[in-house]
Amino acid sequence: MSNHVIVGSGPIGTSIARIHAERGERVRMITRSGGGPSHPLIERVAADASDARRLTELTQDAATLYNCANPKYTEWEKLWFPMNDAMIAATKAAGAVYVLTGNLYVYGPRPDGRMTEQSPMAAVGRKGRVRIKMWQDALASGVRTVEVRGSDYIGAGAVGVFSSVLLPAITSGRAAWMPGDPDLPHSFTYTGDQAGTMVTLAHDERAWGKAWHTPTVAPITIRSLGERYCELVGKPPVKMVKMPRFMMRTAGLVHPMSRELAEMDYQFYAPFHLDSAHTERTFGLQPTPIEVGIRETADDASAIASRTM
């Protein structure tokens, strides 16, 4: 029997698996490839998470099912709903708690850039509407469920504006072409805080049936984040060039990934502030200093570089 089932082996799923394993609890990690961290208490299984029958078999007797999946960004509308439906069905059959890794897409552009758990889910883009429906379907299913929403991630294995735009430029010594204004305040969530909050709220009845924000430090500018990273690794500050907004939108006419990124670019043309005060007060949690995430990102980048040499 596995105490916990985790779908997805990215940085959040991997961190959750390790938290439970270090507590002596058995974990079953499900991915298409059968990948995941190596640990005596972590069982890695190759399976299709959209196959409700198979997932139900694998979730039998589990106390918690964590949705940490990360389907192809250009196919969210096609891939997310069958997976979410299957996870809801498996959770219901097991009598488990369903925990979703959430994001801020559901809110859409905010007039002042600030988002709390009370902000209306007013997304107008396709991906935001997908995330809204996923959460609403989980709530309507009757399962015990909770969603934990984080902002752009920082930390080992994190995927976001830092890893995709800044880090390659810093590594190569070239300028970073920014899809937005690098001098606006922007929230960055540490992956360890995302995972830890999901574990904590999964086991607290006060959290069920609600969406919560991951404890996240005060917003900083993308430029400041880049400068702190460069100072840590002993590199000169990366030059940042503002990409004209029309460029990504024009590229999106023929390039699917550019089209998806252009849909979400509002996050970088205005302040983007995740307010986590409610979660912090309710559960007594605090965000990890951002320097920890920066250091972890640097160590991870160094380890990857050494393996490819």
Contacts in CASP RR format, 6 or more apart in sequence:
PFRMAT RR
TARGET T0000
AUTHOR 0000-0000-0000
METHOD contacts of the structure
MODEL  1
MSNHVIVGSGPIGTSIARIHAERGERVRMITRSGGGPSHPLIERVAADAS
DARRLTELTQDAATLYNCANPKYTEWEKLWFPMNDAMIAATKAAGAVYVL
TGNLYVYGPRPDGRMTEQSPMAAVGRKGRVRIKMWQDALASGVRTVEVRG
SDYIGAGAVGVFSSVLLPAITSGRAAWMPGDPDLPHSFTYTGDQAGTMVT
LAHDERAWGKAWHTPTVAPITIRSLGERYCELVGKPPVKMVKMPRFMMRT
AGLVHPMSRELAEMDYQFYAPFHLDSAHTERTFGLQPTPIEVGIRETADD
ASAIASRTM
1 26 0 8 1.000
1 60 0 8 1.000
1 61 0 8 1.000
1 62 0 8 1.000
2 26 0 8 1.000
2 27 0 8 1.000
2 28 0 8 1.000
2 43 0 8 1.000
2 61 0 8 1.000
2 62 0 8 1.000
3 20 0 8 1.000
3 25 0 8 1.000
3 26 0 8 1.000
3 27 0 8 1.000
3 62 0 8 1.000
3 63 0 8 1.000
3 64 0 8 1.000
4 16 0 8 1.000
4 17 0 8 1.000
4 20 0 8 1.000
4 25 0 8 1.000
4 26 0 8 1.000
4 27 0 8 1.000
4 28 0 8 1.000
4 62 0 8 1.000
4 63 0 8 1.000
4 64 0 8 1.000
4 65 0 8 1.000
4 66 0 8 1.000
5 27 0 8 1.000
5 28 0 8 1.000
5 29 0 8 1.000
5 30 0 8 1.000
5 58 0 8 1.000
5 59 0 8 1.000
5 62 0 8 1.000
5 64 0 8 1.000
5 65 0 8 1.000
5 66 0 8 1.000
5 90 0 8 1.000
5 96 0 8 1.000
6 13 0 8 1.000
6 16 0 8 1.000
6 17 0 8 1.000
6 27 0 8 1.000
6 28 0 8 1.000
6 29 0 8 1.000
6 30 0 8 1.000
6 65 0 8 1.000
6 66 0 8 1.000
6 68 0 8 1.000
7 30 0 8 1.000
7 31 0 8 1.000
7 49 0 8 1.000
7 55 0 8 1.000
7 65 0 8 1.000
7 66 0 8 1.000
7 67 0 8 1.000
7 68 0 8 1.000
7 69 0 8 1.000
7 83 0 8 1.000
7 87 0 8 1.000
8 29 0 8 1.000
8 30 0 8 1.000
8 31 0 8 1.000
8 49 0 8 1.000
8 68 0 8 1.000
8 69 0 8 1.000
8 70 0 8 1.000
9 17 0 8 1.000
9 29 0 8 1.000
9 31 0 8 1.000
9 34 0 8 1.000
9 35 0 8 1.000
9 36 0 8 1.000
9 37 0 8 1.000
9 44 0 8 1.000
9 68 0 8 1.000
10 68 0 8 1.000
10 70 0 8 1.000
10 157 0 8 1.000
11 153 0 8 1.000
11 155 0 8 1.000
11 156 0 8 1.000
11 157 0 8 1.000
11 158 0 8 1.000
11 159 0 8 1.000
11 191 0 8 1.000
11 192 0 8 1.000
11 195 0 8 1.000
12 68 0 8 1.000
12 101 0 8 1.000
12 191 0 8 1.000
12 192 0 8 1.000
12 194 0 8 1.000
12 195 0 8 1.000
12 198 0 8 1.000
13 29 0 8 1.000
13 66 0 8 1.000
13 68 0 8 1.000
13 101 0 8 1.000
13 195 0 8 1.000
14 36 0 8 1.000
14 37 0 8 1.000
15 191 0 8 1.000
15 192 0 8 1.000
15 194 0 8 1.000
15 195 0 8 1.000
15 196 0 8 1.000
16 66 0 8 1.000
16 68 0 8 1.000
16 195 0 8 1.000
16 196 0 8 1.000
16 198 0 8 1.000
16 199 0 8 1.000
17 27 0 8 1.000
17 29 0 8 1.000
17 36 0 8 1.000
17 37 0 8 1.000
17 39 0 8 1.000
17 42 0 8 1.000
18 37 0 8 1.000
18 39 0 8 1.000
18 42 0 8 1.000
19 195 0 8 1.000
19 196 0 8 1.000
19 199 0 8 1.000
20 26 0 8 1.000
20 27 0 8 1.000
20 41 0 8 1.000
20 199 0 8 1.000
21 27 0 8 1.000
21 39 0 8 1.000
21 40 0 8 1.000
21 41 0 8 1.000
21 42 0 8 1.000
24 41 0 8 1.000
25 41 0 8 1.000
26 41 0 8 1.000
26 43 0 8 1.000
27 39 0 8 1.000
27 41 0 8 1.000
27 42 0 8 1.000
27 43 0 8 1.000
28 42 0 8 1.000
28 43 0 8 1.000
28 45 0 8 1.000
28 58 0 8 1.000
28 62 0 8 1.000
29 35 0 8 1.000
29 36 0 8 1.000
29 37 0 8 1.000
29 42 0 8 1.000
29 43 0 8 1.000
29 44 0 8 1.000
29 45 0 8 1.000
30 45 0 8 1.000
30 46 0 8 1.000
30 47 0 8 1.000
30 49 0 8 1.000
30 55 0 8 1.000
30 58 0 8 1.000
31 44 0 8 1.000
31 45 0 8 1.000
31 46 0 8 1.000
31 47 0 8 1.000
32 46 0 8 1.000
32 47 0 8 1.000
32 48 0 8 1.000
32 49 0 8 1.000
33 46 0 8 1.000
34 44 0 8 1.000
34 45 0 8 1.000
34 46 0 8 1.000
34 47 0 8 1.000
35 44 0 8 1.000
35 46 0 8 1.000
36 42 0 8 1.000
36 44 0 8 1.000
45 58 0 8 1.000
47 54 0 8 1.000
47 55 0 8 1.000
47 58 0 8 1.000
48 54 0 8 1.000
49 55 0 8 1.000
49 69 0 8 1.000
49 83 0 8 1.000
49 86 0 8 1.000
49 87 0 8 1.000
50 79 0 8 1.000
50 82 0 8 1.000
50 83 0 8 1.000
50 85 0 8 1.000
50 86 0 8 1.000
51 86 0 8 1.000
52 85 0 8 1.000
52 86 0 8 1.000
52 89 0 8 1.000
52 90 0 8 1.000
55 86 0 8 1.000
55 87 0 8 1.000
55 89 0 8 1.000
55 90 0 8 1.000
56 86 0 8 1.000
56 89 0 8 1.000
56 90 0 8 1.000
56 93 0 8 1.000
56 94 0 8 1.000
58 90 0 8 1.000
59 65 0 8 1.000
59 90 0 8 1.000
59 91 0 8 1.000
59 93 0 8 1.000
59 94 0 8 1.000
59 96 0 8 1.000
60 93 0 8 1.000
60 94 0 8 1.000
61 94 0 8 1.000
62 94 0 8 1.000
62 96 0 8 1.000
63 96 0 8 1.000
63 97 0 8 1.000
64 96 0 8 1.000
64 97 0 8 1.000
64 99 0 8 1.000
64 202 0 8 1.000
64 203 0 8 1.000
65 87 0 8 1.000
65 90 0 8 1.000
65 91 0 8 1.000
65 94 0 8 1.000
65 96 0 8 1.000
65 97 0 8 1.000
65 98 0 8 1.000
65 99 0 8 1.000
66 99 0 8 1.000
66 101 0 8 1.000
66 198 0 8 1.000
66 202 0 8 1.000
67 83 0 8 1.000
67 84 0 8 1.000
67 87 0 8 1.000
67 98 0 8 1.000
67 99 0 8 1.000
67 100 0 8 1.000
67 101 0 8 1.000
68 101 0 8 1.000
69 83 0 8 1.000
70 159 0 8 1.000
71 79 0 8 1.000
71 80 0 8 1.000
71 83 0 8 1.000
72 79 0 8 1.000
73 257 0 8 1.000
73 260 0 8 1.000
74 256 0 8 1.000
74 257 0 8 1.000
74 259 0 8 1.000
74 260 0 8 1.000
76 126 0 8 1.000
76 127 0 8 1.000
76 130 0 8 1.000
77 126 0 8 1.000
77 130 0 8 1.000
80 130 0 8 1.000
80 134 0 8 1.000
81 130 0 8 1.000
81 133 0 8 1.000
81 134 0 8 1.000
81 137 0 8 1.000
84 134 0 8 1.000
84 137 0 8 1.000
84 138 0 8 1.000
85 137 0 8 1.000
87 98 0 8 1.000
88 98 0 8 1.000
88 137 0 8 1.000
88 138 0 8 1.000
88 141 0 8 1.000
88 143 0 8 1.000
90 96 0 8 1.000
91 97 0 8 1.000
91 98 0 8 1.000
91 143 0 8 1.000
91 145 0 8 1.000
92 141 0 8 1.000
92 142 0 8 1.000
92 143 0 8 1.000
95 143 0 8 1.000
95 144 0 8 1.000
96 143 0 8 1.000
96 144 0 8 1.000
97 143 0 8 1.000
97 144 0 8 1.000
97 145 0 8 1.000
97 146 0 8 1.000
97 202 0 8 1.000
97 203 0 8 1.000
97 208 0 8 1.000
98 138 0 8 1.000
98 143 0 8 1.000
98 144 0 8 1.000
98 145 0 8 1.000
98 146 0 8 1.000
99 145 0 8 1.000
99 146 0 8 1.000
99 147 0 8 1.000
99 148 0 8 1.000
99 198 0 8 1.000
99 201 0 8 1.000
99 202 0 8 1.000
100 134 0 8 1.000
100 135 0 8 1.000
100 138 0 8 1.000
100 145 0 8 1.000
100 146 0 8 1.000
100 147 0 8 1.000
100 148 0 8 1.000
101 148 0 8 1.000
101 194 0 8 1.000
101 198 0 8 1.000
102 131 0 8 1.000
102 147 0 8 1.000
102 148 0 8 1.000
102 149 0 8 1.000
102 150 0 8 1.000
102 211 0 8 1.000
103 131 0 8 1.000
103 149 0 8 1.000
103 150 0 8 1.000
103 151 0 8 1.000
104 115 0 8 1.000
104 149 0 8 1.000
104 150 0 8 1.000
104 151 0 8 1.000
104 267 0 8 1.000
104 272 0 8 1.000
104 274 0 8 1.000
105 123 0 8 1.000
105 125 0 8 1.000
105 127 0 8 1.000
105 128 0 8 1.000
105 131 0 8 1.000
105 264 0 8 1.000
106 121 0 8 1.000
106 123 0 8 1.000
106 128 0 8 1.000
106 131 0 8 1.000
106 132 0 8 1.000
106 135 0 8 1.000
106 149 0 8 1.000
107 115 0 8 1.000
107 119 0 8 1.000
107 120 0 8 1.000
107 121 0 8 1.000
107 122 0 8 1.000
107 123 0 8 1.000
108 122 0 8 1.000
108 123 0 8 1.000
108 124 0 8 1.000
108 125 0 8 1.000
108 128 0 8 1.000
108 266 0 8 1.000
109 124 0 8 1.000
109 266 0 8 1.000
109 270 0 8 1.000
110 119 0 8 1.000
110 270 0 8 1.000
112 271 0 8 1.000
112 273 0 8 1.000
113 270 0 8 1.000
113 271 0 8 1.000
113 272 0 8 1.000
113 273 0 8 1.000
114 271 0 8 1.000
114 273 0 8 1.000
114 275 0 8 1.000
115 213 0 8 1.000
115 273 0 8 1.000
115 274 0 8 1.000
115 275 0 8 1.000
116 213 0 8 1.000
116 275 0 8 1.000
116 277 0 8 1.000
116 278 0 8 1.000
117 210 0 8 1.000
117 211 0 8 1.000
117 212 0 8 1.000
117 213 0 8 1.000
117 278 0 8 1.000
117 279 0 8 1.000
121 132 0 8 1.000
121 135 0 8 1.000
123 129 0 8 1.000
123 131 0 8 1.000
123 132 0 8 1.000
125 263 0 8 1.000
126 263 0 8 1.000
127 260 0 8 1.000
127 263 0 8 1.000
127 264 0 8 1.000
135 147 0 8 1.000
135 211 0 8 1.000
138 145 0 8 1.000
138 147 0 8 1.000
139 145 0 8 1.000
139 209 0 8 1.000
144 208 0 8 1.000
144 209 0 8 1.000
145 208 0 8 1.000
145 209 0 8 1.000
146 201 0 8 1.000
146 202 0 8 1.000
146 207 0 8 1.000
146 208 0 8 1.000
146 209 0 8 1.000
146 210 0 8 1.000
146 211 0 8 1.000
146 212 0 8 1.000
147 210 0 8 1.000
147 211 0 8 1.000
147 212 0 8 1.000
148 194 0 8 1.000
148 197 0 8 1.000
148 198 0 8 1.000
148 201 0 8 1.000
148 211 0 8 1.000
148 212 0 8 1.000
148 213 0 8 1.000
148 214 0 8 1.000
149 211 0 8 1.000
149 212 0 8 1.000
149 213 0 8 1.000
149 214 0 8 1.000
149 274 0 8 1.000
150 189 0 8 1.000
150 194 0 8 1.000
150 213 0 8 1.000
150 214 0 8 1.000
150 216 0 8 1.000
150 274 0 8 1.000
151 186 0 8 1.000
151 187 0 8 1.000
151 188 0 8 1.000
151 189 0 8 1.000
151 214 0 8 1.000
151 216 0 8 1.000
151 272 0 8 1.000
151 274 0 8 1.000
152 160 0 8 1.000
152 161 0 8 1.000
152 162 0 8 1.000
152 186 0 8 1.000
152 187 0 8 1.000
152 188 0 8 1.000
152 189 0 8 1.000
152 267 0 8 1.000
153 159 0 8 1.000
153 160 0 8 1.000
153 188 0 8 1.000
153 189 0 8 1.000
153 190 0 8 1.000
153 191 0 8 1.000
153 194 0 8 1.000
154 162 0 8 1.000
154 188 0 8 1.000
154 189 0 8 1.000
154 190 0 8 1.000
154 191 0 8 1.000
154 225 0 8 1.000
154 290 0 8 1.000
154 293 0 8 1.000
154 294 0 8 1.000
154 297 0 8 1.000
155 190 0 8 1.000
155 191 0 8 1.000
155 192 0 8 1.000
155 293 0 8 1.000
155 294 0 8 1.000
155 296 0 8 1.000
155 297 0 8 1.000
155 300 0 8 1.000
156 191 0 8 1.000
156 296 0 8 1.000
156 297 0 8 1.000
156 299 0 8 1.000
156 300 0 8 1.000
157 163 0 8 1.000
157 191 0 8 1.000
157 297 0 8 1.000
157 300 0 8 1.000
158 191 0 8 1.000
158 297 0 8 1.000
161 179 0 8 1.000
161 186 0 8 1.000
161 222 0 8 1.000
161 268 0 8 1.000
162 188 0 8 1.000
162 222 0 8 1.000
162 225 0 8 1.000
162 226 0 8 1.000
162 229 0 8 1.000
162 297 0 8 1.000
163 297 0 8 1.000
165 176 0 8 1.000
165 177 0 8 1.000
165 178 0 8 1.000
165 179 0 8 1.000
166 176 0 8 1.000
166 222 0 8 1.000
166 225 0 8 1.000
166 226 0 8 1.000
166 229 0 8 1.000
166 238 0 8 1.000
167 229 0 8 1.000
167 297 0 8 1.000
167 301 0 8 1.000
168 176 0 8 1.000
169 175 0 8 1.000
169 176 0 8 1.000
169 177 0 8 1.000
169 238 0 8 1.000
169 239 0 8 1.000
170 176 0 8 1.000
170 226 0 8 1.000
170 229 0 8 1.000
170 230 0 8 1.000
170 233 0 8 1.000
170 235 0 8 1.000
170 238 0 8 1.000
171 301 0 8 1.000
171 305 0 8 1.000
173 235 0 8 1.000
173 238 0 8 1.000
175 238 0 8 1.000
175 239 0 8 1.000
175 240 0 8 1.000
175 241 0 8 1.000
176 238 0 8 1.000
176 239 0 8 1.000
176 240 0 8 1.000
176 241 0 8 1.000
177 241 0 8 1.000
177 243 0 8 1.000
178 222 0 8 1.000
178 240 0 8 1.000
178 241 0 8 1.000
178 242 0 8 1.000
178 243 0 8 1.000
178 268 0 8 1.000
179 243 0 8 1.000
179 245 0 8 1.000
179 248 0 8 1.000
179 261 0 8 1.000
179 265 0 8 1.000
179 268 0 8 1.000
180 242 0 8 1.000
180 243 0 8 1.000
180 245 0 8 1.000
180 265 0 8 1.000
180 268 0 8 1.000
180 269 0 8 1.000
181 242 0 8 1.000
181 268 0 8 1.000
181 269 0 8 1.000
182 221 0 8 1.000
182 222 0 8 1.000
182 223 0 8 1.000
182 240 0 8 1.000
182 242 0 8 1.000
183 221 0 8 1.000
183 222 0 8 1.000
183 223 0 8 1.000
184 221 0 8 1.000
184 222 0 8 1.000
184 268 0 8 1.000
184 269 0 8 1.000
184 270 0 8 1.000
184 271 0 8 1.000
184 272 0 8 1.000
185 219 0 8 1.000
185 220 0 8 1.000
185 221 0 8 1.000
185 271 0 8 1.000
185 272 0 8 1.000
185 273 0 8 1.000
186 219 0 8 1.000
186 220 0 8 1.000
186 221 0 8 1.000
186 222 0 8 1.000
186 267 0 8 1.000
186 268 0 8 1.000
186 271 0 8 1.000
186 272 0 8 1.000
186 273 0 8 1.000
187 216 0 8 1.000
187 217 0 8 1.000
187 219 0 8 1.000
187 272 0 8 1.000
187 273 0 8 1.000
187 274 0 8 1.000
188 216 0 8 1.000
188 217 0 8 1.000
188 219 0 8 1.000
188 220 0 8 1.000
188 225 0 8 1.000
188 290 0 8 1.000
189 214 0 8 1.000
189 216 0 8 1.000
189 274 0 8 1.000
189 287 0 8 1.000
190 216 0 8 1.000
190 217 0 8 1.000
190 287 0 8 1.000
190 288 0 8 1.000
190 290 0 8 1.000
190 292 0 8 1.000
190 293 0 8 1.000
191 293 0 8 1.000
191 296 0 8 1.000
192 288 0 8 1.000
193 214 0 8 1.000
193 215 0 8 1.000
193 216 0 8 1.000
193 285 0 8 1.000
193 287 0 8 1.000
193 288 0 8 1.000
194 214 0 8 1.000
197 212 0 8 1.000
197 214 0 8 1.000
197 215 0 8 1.000
197 279 0 8 1.000
197 283 0 8 1.000
197 285 0 8 1.000
200 283 0 8 1.000
200 285 0 8 1.000
201 207 0 8 1.000
201 212 0 8 1.000
201 283 0 8 1.000
204 283 0 8 1.000
206 282 0 8 1.000
206 283 0 8 1.000
207 283 0 8 1.000
212 278 0 8 1.000
212 279 0 8 1.000
212 282 0 8 1.000
213 274 0 8 1.000
213 275 0 8 1.000
213 276 0 8 1.000
213 278 0 8 1.000
213 279 0 8 1.000
214 274 0 8 1.000
214 276 0 8 1.000
214 279 0 8 1.000
214 287 0 8 1.000
215 276 0 8 1.000
215 279 0 8 1.000
215 280 0 8 1.000
215 285 0 8 1.000
215 286 0 8 1.000
215 287 0 8 1.000
216 274 0 8 1.000
216 276 0 8 1.000
216 287 0 8 1.000
217 287 0 8 1.000
217 288 0 8 1.000
217 289 0 8 1.000
217 290 0 8 1.000
219 271 0 8 1.000
219 272 0 8 1.000
219 273 0 8 1.000
219 274 0 8 1.000
220 290 0 8 1.000
222 240 0 8 1.000
222 268 0 8 1.000
223 240 0 8 1.000
225 290 0 8 1.000
225 294 0 8 1.000
226 237 0 8 1.000
226 238 0 8 1.000
227 237 0 8 1.000
228 290 0 8 1.000
228 291 0 8 1.000
228 294 0 8 1.000
229 294 0 8 1.000
229 297 0 8 1.000
229 298 0 8 1.000
230 236 0 8 1.000
230 237 0 8 1.000
230 238 0 8 1.000
232 294 0 8 1.000
232 295 0 8 1.000
232 298 0 8 1.000
233 298 0 8 1.000
245 265 0 8 1.000
245 269 0 8 1.000
248 258 0 8 1.000
248 261 0 8 1.000
248 262 0 8 1.000
248 265 0 8 1.000
249 262 0 8 1.000
251 258 0 8 1.000
251 259 0 8 1.000
251 262 0 8 1.000
252 258 0 8 1.000
252 259 0 8 1.000
252 262 0 8 1.000
253 259 0 8 1.000
276 287 0 8 1.000
279 285 0 8 1.000
280 286 0 8 1.000
280 287 0 8 1.000
END
